């Protein structure tokens, strides 16, 4: 059990990570140093529309997959 007040554990890309309670998906992405405009997210097995990143709050033990979208040719 974590001793930090206000912290919770989520599984991000298969690895346990701490997140602040109340974090939205967008907050979490920013905390990882990524830009929410350039990632694709799956939350608990469901694709999450980019427009919902700021609305969806993470909960203890949520599973989030984050993939950076890249352009190429």
DODRENMI-905981 format. One record per residue (C-alpha): x negated, y negated, z. Coordinates in steps of 0.5 Angstrom, whole numbers, padded with zeros to 4 digits, always signed. Layout:
# residues N
XYZ ...
# end
This chain:
# residues 73
+0000+0000+0000 -0003-0007-0002 -0004-0012+0004 -0003-0018-0001 +0004-0022+0001 +0007-0023-0006 +0004-0018-0010 +0006-0012-0013 +0004-0006-0018 +0006-0005-0025 +0003+0000-0030 +0000-0004-0036 -0003+0000-0042 -0003+0006-0037 -0007+0003-0032 -0005+0000-0025 -0005-0007-0024 -0003-0012-0019 +0002-0018-0021 +0005-0023-0017 +0012-0022-0015 +0017-0026-0019 +0012-0026-0025 +0016-0026-0032 +0013-0022-0038 +0011-0028-0040 +0007-0030-0034 +0004-0023-0034 +0001-0024-0041 -0002-0030-0039 -0005-0028-0033 -0009-0023-0037 -0011-0028-0042 -0007-0027-0048 -0002-0031-0051 +0005-0029-0051 +0006-0031-0058 +0001-0026-0061 +0003-0020-0057 +0008-0014-0058 +0011-0012-0051 +0015-0005-0049 +0018-0005-0042 +0019+0001-0039 +0020+0005-0046 +0024-0001-0049 +0022-0006-0054 +0022-0013-0052 +0024-0018-0056 +0019-0024-0056 +0025-0029-0054 +0026-0025-0047 +0019-0025-0045 +0020-0031-0041 +0027-0029-0038 +0025-0021-0036 +0022-0021-0029 +0017-0015-0027 +0019-0011-0022 +0015-0006-0018 +0012+0000-0022 +0015-0003-0028 +0011+0000-0034 +0009-0005-0039 +0005-0004-0046 +0002-0010-0049 -0001-0010-0056 -0004-0016-0059 -0001-0017-0066 -0007-0018-0071 -0007-0020-0079 -0011-0017-0083 -0012-0015-0091 
# end
